[in-house]
Amino acid sequence: MGVPELLAPGGVADVLNVRGDSRIDVHIADGDFVLIRPQATARNGDIVVAQVEDNGVTLKSFFKEQARLLLQPANANYPPQFYDDVRIQGQHIGVIRRLD
């Protein structure tokens, strides 16, 4: 089953389960589901899914600086992450939260 057009234009989106609290200040919490539009590029400030050097995947705000890339958490308890290169897998376009 695809993602409904209402949630993702064209119905093209991946749904990922969030683990951790590094995005809590932008109301993305552990256990939420995020809608990700697949794409390989990002603009400064976009929230992206990025594959980093250790092959881990992270959901952070993307910023291109002069000589490096910054992946910025949205939780003061986590430091910014700097990389020479990352692989953008998609852009965050929505959040689904299940209420129990």
SEGUMI-343942 format. One record per residue (C-alpha): residue in one letter; x, y, z; chain; residue number from 1. Coordinates in nm, 4 decimals, always signed. Example, Ala and Ser with C-alpha at 12.3 -4.5 7.8 and 13.67 -1.06 7.14 Angstrom:
2
<'a',<+1.2300,-0.4500,+0.7800>,'A',1>
<'s',<+1.3670,-0.1060,+0.7140>,'A',2>
// end
This chain:
100
<'m',<+0.0000,+0.0000,+0.0000>,'A',1>
<'g',<+0.1384,+0.3410,-0.0955>,'A',2>
<'v',<+0.1258,+0.6628,+0.1001>,'A',3>
<'p',<-0.2023,+0.8535,+0.0381>,'A',4>
<'e',<-0.1846,+1.1554,-0.1959>,'A',5>
<'l',<-0.3019,+1.3765,+0.0924>,'A',6>
<'l',<+0.0180,+1.2986,+0.2851>,'A',7>
<'a',<+0.2668,+1.2811,-0.0022>,'A',8>
<'p',<+0.2110,+1.4479,-0.3397>,'A',9>
<'g',<+0.2153,+1.1756,-0.6006>,'A',10>
<'g',<+0.2012,+0.9132,-0.3261>,'A',11>
<'v',<+0.5785,+0.8847,-0.3411>,'A',12>
<'a',<+0.7253,+0.8678,+0.0085>,'A',13>
<'d',<+0.8978,+0.6295,+0.2429>,'A',14>
<'v',<+0.7816,+0.5870,+0.6009>,'A',15>
<'l',<+1.0532,+0.5517,+0.8638>,'A',16>
<'n',<+1.0230,+0.4846,+1.2354>,'A',17>
<'v',<+1.2162,+0.7375,+1.4463>,'A',18>
<'r',<+1.4498,+0.6069,+1.7138>,'A',19>
<'g',<+1.5955,+0.8531,+1.9625>,'A',20>
<'d',<+1.5224,+1.2083,+2.0680>,'A',21>
<'s',<+1.7656,+1.4181,+1.8631>,'A',22>
<'r',<+1.4744,+1.5936,+1.6825>,'A',23>
<'i',<+1.2525,+1.6589,+1.9852>,'A',24>
<'d',<+1.2747,+2.0410,+1.9600>,'A',25>
<'v',<+1.0987,+2.0234,+1.6203>,'A',26>
<'h',<+0.8325,+1.7872,+1.7582>,'A',27>
<'i',<+0.9716,+1.4669,+1.6114>,'A',28>
<'a',<+0.9857,+1.2126,+1.8946>,'A',29>
<'d',<+1.1079,+0.8591,+1.9532>,'A',30>
<'g',<+0.8498,+0.6200,+1.8061>,'A',31>
<'d',<+0.7068,+0.8692,+1.5550>,'A',32>
<'f',<+0.6821,+0.7790,+1.1890>,'A',33>
<'v',<+0.8256,+1.0300,+0.9418>,'A',34>
<'l',<+0.7345,+1.0652,+0.5764>,'A',35>
<'i',<+1.0435,+1.0978,+0.3582>,'A',36>
<'r',<+1.0361,+1.2054,-0.0074>,'A',37>
<'p',<+1.3183,+1.0158,-0.1805>,'A',38>
<'q',<+1.5769,+1.2553,-0.3266>,'A',39>
<'a',<+1.9546,+1.2798,-0.3446>,'A',40>
<'t',<+1.9943,+1.6557,-0.2893>,'A',41>
<'a',<+1.9181,+1.9002,-0.0109>,'A',42>
<'r',<+1.9137,+2.2732,+0.0534>,'A',43>
<'n',<+2.0402,+2.4402,+0.3682>,'A',44>
<'g',<+1.7894,+2.3937,+0.6471>,'A',45>
<'d',<+1.6126,+2.0896,+0.4989>,'A',46>
<'i',<+1.5478,+1.8033,+0.7388>,'A',47>
<'v',<+1.6949,+1.5014,+0.5647>,'A',48>
<'v',<+1.7682,+1.1353,+0.6028>,'A',49>
<'a',<+2.1423,+1.1097,+0.5462>,'A',50>
<'q',<+2.3707,+0.8107,+0.5301>,'A',51>
<'v',<+2.6931,+0.9033,+0.7079>,'A',52>
<'e',<+3.0504,+0.7725,+0.7001>,'A',53>
<'d',<+2.9926,+0.4750,+0.9297>,'A',54>
<'n',<+2.6957,+0.3659,+0.7123>,'A',55>
<'g',<+2.4572,+0.4808,+0.9815>,'A',56>
<'v',<+2.1442,+0.6718,+0.8855>,'A',57>
<'t',<+2.0332,+0.9847,+1.0655>,'A',58>
<'l',<+1.7496,+1.2391,+1.0503>,'A',59>
<'k',<+1.8954,+1.5886,+1.0898>,'A',60>
<'s',<+1.8864,+1.9410,+0.9471>,'A',61>
<'f',<+2.1322,+1.9752,+0.6593>,'A',62>
<'f',<+2.3706,+2.2667,+0.6095>,'A',63>
<'k',<+2.6544,+2.2953,+0.3607>,'A',64>
<'e',<+2.9449,+2.4956,+0.4988>,'A',65>
<'q',<+3.2566,+2.5994,+0.3098>,'A',66>
<'a',<+3.4655,+2.2853,+0.3547>,'A',67>
<'r',<+3.2265,+2.0426,+0.5243>,'A',68>
<'l',<+2.8679,+1.9384,+0.5782>,'A',69>
<'l',<+2.6789,+1.9961,+0.9021>,'A',70>
<'l',<+2.3995,+1.7715,+1.0244>,'A',71>
<'q',<+2.2299,+1.9607,+1.3056>,'A',72>
<'p',<+2.0187,+1.7884,+1.5715>,'A',73>
<'a',<+1.7181,+1.9659,+1.7205>,'A',74>
<'n',<+1.7986,+1.8869,+2.0830>,'A',75>
<'a',<+2.0489,+2.0866,+2.2891>,'A',76>
<'n',<+2.1740,+1.7610,+2.4455>,'A',77>
<'y',<+2.3332,+1.6569,+2.1142>,'A',78>
<'p',<+2.6286,+1.8246,+1.9416>,'A',79>
<'p',<+2.6292,+1.9165,+1.5731>,'A',80>
<'q',<+2.7749,+1.6510,+1.3438>,'A',81>
<'f',<+3.0326,+1.7499,+1.0810>,'A',82>
<'y',<+3.1207,+1.5386,+0.7767>,'A',83>
<'d',<+3.3262,+1.5668,+0.4607>,'A',84>
<'d',<+3.0557,+1.3802,+0.2711>,'A',85>
<'v',<+2.7116,+1.2314,+0.3322>,'A',86>
<'r',<+2.4623,+1.0581,+0.1051>,'A',87>
<'i',<+2.1217,+1.2258,+0.1106>,'A',88>
<'q',<+1.8485,+0.9640,+0.0867>,'A',89>
<'g',<+1.5441,+1.1887,+0.1189>,'A',90>
<'q',<+1.3745,+1.4955,+0.2650>,'A',91>
<'h',<+1.1364,+1.4965,+0.5594>,'A',92>
<'i',<+0.7838,+1.5978,+0.4550>,'A',93>
<'g',<+0.5668,+1.4928,+0.7500>,'A',94>
<'v',<+0.5247,+1.3227,+1.0849>,'A',95>
<'i',<+0.2736,+1.0637,+1.1966>,'A',96>
<'r',<+0.2359,+1.0106,+1.5696>,'A',97>
<'r',<+0.0421,+0.7247,+1.7151>,'A',98>
<'l',<-0.1478,+0.8099,+2.0314>,'A',99>
<'d',<-0.2097,+0.5266,+2.2733>,'A',100>
// end
